[in-house]
């Protein structure tokens, strides 16, 4: 077993679980906002990816550290991109709905 690979995968797994715990008990906009379920689901995918890489390191004895680092960083980047996409898209949708609500309805008389 490659000890460096196991340690690296374990660190990334602990990091992902810490983020998930923070999303459940934290006090930020992500943890308490209207879209907290989406952030939690996104983080759940991140945790499953990190744990899958950890499982691979425990099963496959000769797994190189580079594979573990590249895999975990890729899963982390997907998580960050997805969480950012959720944040910015919901922000834009809320702004658009507020502007649509402020627009005065047209009173068209057919006569």
N, C-alpha and C positions, 0 to 999 in steps of 0.2 A: 504494500500500500504506500502510495506517495503521500507522506505526511504534510508536505507543503500544500498540496492540492486540497486535502481534507480541511486543513486550517483555513485556507482561503475561501473555500465554499462555505464553511461554517460561519465565518465572519459575515459574508454576504447574506446568509440565511438569517442570522441574528439581526442584522440591519433591517431586512425586510419585515421580520416579525415585529421589531420595534416600531417601524413606521405604521404597521397595521394596528398595533396596540394604541399608538398615538391617535390614530384616526377614530378609535372607539372611545377614548377617555380624554382626549386633548381639548383645548379651549380655543382653537383657531377657527377661522372661517371654513376651512376644509372639514373639520370634525363636527361642526354644529350647523352648517348651512343647510339650505334647502336641498342641495344635491349631494349630501354626505353619502348616500347609498351608492352613488356612482363612483365616488372616490374610494369607498371601501371595496367595491367590486374590482376596481382597477388595481388596488393594492393586493387583493386576494390573488389575482392573476400573477402579480409580481412575486408574492410569497410562494405560490406553486412552482413558478419557474426556478426560483432560487433553491427550493427544496429538491426539485428534480435534478439540478446540477449536483447538489450534495449527495443525493442518492447515487448518481453516476460515479462520483468519486469514491464512494464506499464500495460499490460493486466492482467497478473496473479498476484493477490494481495498478496498471501502468498509465493512468490518465495524466497527461502533462499539465503543468500549472498554467501554461499559456491558454490551453483550451478552457480551463475553469475561469480564468480571468476574462477572456473574450466572451464566453457564454454569459457570465454574470453581469458584465458591463453592458452587454447587448440587452439583456432582460431589464436592467435598470434604466437604460435609455428609452426602451419602449414604455416603461412605466411613467417616466418623466414626461415623455411626449404625449401620452394619453391623458395624464392628469392635467397637463397644460392645455391640451385641446379642450377638455371638458371645462376648465376654468374660463378660457377666453371665449369659447363658443356660447356658454351660458351667459356670460357677461354681455356679449353682443345681442343675444336673443332678448335678454331683459331690457337692454337699451332700446331695441327696436319695438318691443311691446309697449314700453312707456311712451315712446314717440307716437305710436299708432293710437294710443289711448288719449293723448293730448290733442291730436288732430281733430279739428271741428268737422262734424259730419256735414256733407253737402245736402242742402235742402232743395232738391230739384222739383220744380213744378212742371208737370207735363203740359200745362195750358199756356 
